[in-house]
Amino acid sequence: MTQPVTRFCLVRHGETDWNREYRLQGHTDIPLNHTGLEQASQLAHAFRPDHAFQALYVSDLIRTRQTAAPLQTRLQLNAHYTPQLRERHMGALQGLTYAEAADQIPDIYRRHQARDPDFDLDGGESLRRFRARILDSLASIAAVHPGENVLIVTHGGVLDIMYRAATDKPLRDKRDFPIPNAALNWLDYHDGGWTLRRWADESHLSGALDEIQ
C-alpha cells in the first residue's frame, strides 16, 4: 500500500556566537546569541498562526530549543525534543575553529575536509553513521505522520544530509548549496524517498550566516 506524502519544513537553528566565530559546535550545547534570538522571532512570524503543521520535532540542544520556542507559541504546537536530530558529533574538532583545527590536528582536519565518509573524527561520528541516524529518524517521524505537515528544527549538518538525500548528491562531494541559519527548507517524503521542493528560503530574515564547511 502506498504511503501518503509527508511534507517537511526543516529549519536550521538561529545564530550562535560559535557560528559567528566559525567554531565547530557538534554536540556542544551553545545558546543562541542576540542575532539568533531575533532570527527565531522572525522565523515564527514567517508562518500564519493557522499554518497547518500537525507536529513539531526539535533537536534537544539549547540552540534548537530556543529557536523553536517562538514557533511553539505562534503555532500552538507542543515540541517533541529528540537527540536523534542533533548535529553530527565532531569528535576532536568540537570547540575548534577551522584555522585552529588545521594548525593543531592537521591530519584529522585534512580527512574531514576530504569528506572521508567512514572517518569518525577521532571519537566523533562518521558521515556514514550520521547519515543513517538522520535518515532513520526522519523516516520514523514520517511513519507517525503520513500525509501530514511536519516542522523540524535542527542543525546545519542535518540539512546537508537531507539535501543530499533528496538530490542524490554523494557524501564525498563538496557542498555547493547554502544552509543559512533559520531559513526554510521544504522536502517531501514518499514511499521511502525524498524530494526537494524549495531550499534556503530567507525571505523572512534580515540576514543569516551560511553553515561552515
N, C-alpha and C positions, 0 to 999 in steps of 0.2 A: 504494500500500500504506500502510495506517495505521501510524504510528509509535507504539510503546508509550509510555505516560505516564512521563515522568521527574519524580521528586519531589525538590524542592529545599528545603533549610533554609538560609535566608540569615541571617547574623548581622552586625550592626554591631560594629566593634572596641570594646574597653573604653575607659574614660575616660582622657583626657589632660589635662594642665594647661591646654592651649588650649581644650578643651571647657569646663572649669571657668570660664575667663575669657570664654567666648563669643567666642573669636577664630577667624576663618576659617582653616582649615588647607589645604584643597585638596590640592595635591601636596607641600606642605611636610612633611618627614619627622620628625614629632614622636612621641616614645615614649610608652608608657602611663605614667601616674602610679601611685602606690601603690594607689589605689582601682581603677584599671583592671587592674592585675595580679591583685588579688583577684577582680575580676569574671571574668577569664579562667579562674581556677581554679574558680569557681562554675559557669561555663559548661561546662567539661569534665565536671563532676560532674552536669550535667543529663542526661547520656546514660549508659546502661549500657555497660560495656566491650564488650559483644557487640552494640551497636546496629548495625543493618545499613546502614551507609553504604558505598558502593563507592568513593567518591572524595572528596577534599578539595581545593578550589581556593581560593587566597588572594591578595588584592592584595599586591604586592611591597613596600609601605611598611612601616616598622618597627612601627607601631601594630597593623596587622593580623597581621603575622608573630608578634608577641608574644602576641596574643590566640589565635592558632591553635596555639601551641607545646604547651600542656597538652592540647589536643584530639588532636594527633598522638600523644602518649604514651598517653593513655587509650584511644583508638580504634584504635591501631596502624595509622595511615594515613600515607602519605607525602604531603606537601603539594606541590601544583603552584602555584608562585608566578607571577603574571602581572600586568604593568602594565595590562592591559585591564580589570581590576577596580578600578583606582584611583578615588579620589574625582574629582569634577569639578575641572578646573583653574580656579581662581577669579580668574585674571588680576590686575588691580590691587587686588583685595580681599584677596588672600592675605596673612596676617600681621596684618590689622587686625581689631579688634572692630567690631561693627556701629555702635557710637557713634562710633568713630574714622572709619569709612568715611563716615558721614553728615556728619561735620564736615569731613573732608579732601578727599573726592571726591564731593560731593553728587550730581552728575549721574549718575555711574556707579552709585552706591548707589540712586538713585531708579529707574533702569532695571532694576537687579537685583531690587528689591522689587516692581516691576511684572511680573516674570517674563516679560520680553520673550524669546521663545524663540530669536530669531536674534541676540541681542546677546552678544558674546564677552567681556564684562567687561574690555575693553581689554587684549587679549593672552592671554586665557584660552580657555575652551571654552563655546560657546553651549549652551543647554539642548537644542536640537535635535541638535547633533552629539554631545553627551554621551549622550542617549537612544539614538542609533544605535549608538554604541560599546558601550554596556552590553547592549542587546538582541541585537546581533550576537554578542557574547562569550558570553552565556548560551545562545543558540540553538546556537552551536558546541559548547559543553560538553554540551548535551542530545543533540546528534547523536552524540557519542562515547559517551554513557551511556544509550542508550534502555532504558526500563523499569527503571532503577536509581535509587538514592537518593544524592543529591549534597549535600555540605555546603559552603557558601560563606562565607568570612569577608571582609567588605568594609566599605563606608562608608555613612554616612547618606544621602548624595546618591544612591547606587546604589539603596538601598532605596526612596527616594522615587520613582525612575523605575520600579521594579518594581511597587510598589503601584499606580501609575497605569496601568501596562500591564495589570495583572490586573483593574482595575476600570473601565477606560475613562475615567479622570479626566484632563482636558486638562492640558497642561503649564502653561498660563497660570493655572489655578485655584490659589488659595492653599491650602497644605497644611492639612488638618483631621484628620490622623491622626498618632499618635505614632510616633517612631523612637528608642526608648531604646538606650543603649549595651548591648551584649552580650545583647539579647533574641533570642528565636527567632521567625522569620517563615517560614511554610511556604507554598510555592506549587508548583503543578503545571504542567508544560509538555507540551502535546499538540497535534499537527498544526498547529504554528506559533502557537499561542495560549496565554495564561497564565490560570490560575485561582487565586484566593486561597483557601487552606484555613484558615489561622489566623495571626493577626498580633499582634506585640508581646507575646509570652508572656514575662513577667518572673518567673514563679513560682520560679525557681531563684536569683534575685538578692536581695540585701539592699537594693538601691536603684540607680537609674540615671537619668542626665540624658537629657532629650529632645534630639533634634537641633535646632540653631538654624535659624531660617527666614530 
